[in-house]
Amino acid sequence: MTVSLLTDEVRALEGRTKVYTAPEPFGAASGRYFGLAIGDDNPLYSDPEYARAQGLEGVTAPLTLVCETNQYAGLPMDHEGYAGHTWDLDIPNSRQVRGGNKYTFHRRIRPEDVVTATWRIASVNEKVTGSGNAMLIIASTATYTNQDGELLAENAETIIFVSLASGGAERRA
């Protein structure tokens, strides 16, 4: 029988929510620097006149910047040096694999936006791999709003934990 990763403690995670609100507006420099960091020199991030000519109110930022909670969540660095949102899940005898993200952007962020990210664990499921190992699938969603409650973006994220124990072991409760 396959070793189960889906314990009562893990089942209880479904519906768990974490909320982070930025301590200040994003600011124009954030978009400009993030663009430089990812190698995107789009003038939307640095030239207000160009951005207005494109129908925006002013400079903006690369779309995925809003999803990087490490810049505004105010969290301490973890053991790997990351200071953004995680669920702090420790599933013994497993390895964590990113299952992917699906982003939906509703509008570009502006320098004056103060962002709130609301993360929620949407589902916790278990499947078995072809080799007989348990695979825990945790789906979470994040919504990003501004100071006026305006929806900026959504992120559906999947994290997978694969059991290191081979199939045929006893099931854990």
C-alpha positions, 0 to 999 in steps of 0.5 A, spaced: 500 500 500 502 507 498 504 511 504 499 517 504 501 524 505 494 526 506 494 526 513 488 530 518 493 535 519 494 537 511 486 536 510 485 541 515 489 546 511 484 547 506 481 554 506 487 557 510 488 564 508 494 569 509 493 576 507 499 581 506 498 589 505 503 593 503 506 598 508 506 603 502 504 605 495 509 601 490 512 607 487 515 608 480 522 606 482 519 599 483 516 598 476 523 601 473 527 596 477 523 590 476 523 591 469 531 592 469 532 586 473 528 581 469 531 584 462 525 588 460 526 595 458 519 597 456 519 604 456 512 603 460 516 602 466 520 609 465 517 614 461 511 617 463 510 621 457 510 614 453 506 611 458 500 616 457 501 616 449 499 608 450 493 610 454 495 609 461 495 614 467 503 614 467 508 609 468 507 602 470 510 596 472 511 589 469 505 585 470 508 579 474 511 584 479 504 585 483 505 577 484 512 578 488 509 578 495 517 578 497 517 586 496 511 588 500 509 582 505 514 584 510 516 577 512 523 575 514 527 571 510 526 563 510 532 558 510 533 559 503 533 567 503 526 568 500 522 573 504 515 572 500 509 568 501 509 561 502 505 556 506 510 554 511 509 546 509 513 541 511 511 534 509 516 529 511 519 524 507 517 528 500 520 533 495 516 539 493 515 540 486 512 547 483 506 545 479 505 551 476 501 558 476 496 561 472 495 568 472 489 573 470 491 580 470 485 585 470 489 592 470 496 594 470 499 597 477 500 604 478 505 607 482 500 610 487 497 603 488 497 600 495 497 592 494 493 587 498 495 580 497 490 575 499 492 567 499 487 561 500 488 554 500 483 552 495 484 544 495 488 539 498 488 532 494 492 526 493 494 522 487 498 516 486 504 516 481 505 511 476 511 508 480 506 508 486 508 514 490 503 518 494 503 525 491 500 531 495 497 536 490 495 543 494 492 548 490 492 555 492 489 562 489 491 569 490 487 575 489 491 582 489 487 588 490 489 596 491 487 601 496 480 602 493 478 594 493 480 594 485 482 587 483 488 588 480 490 580 478 489 573 480 494 567 481 492 560 481 498 556 484 499 548 485 504 545 489 506 538 489 509 534 494 511 527 492 513 521 497 520 519 497 517 512 500 516 507 494 510 504 493 508 498 497 509 501 504 504 501 510 499 507 509 500 513 515 494 516 518 
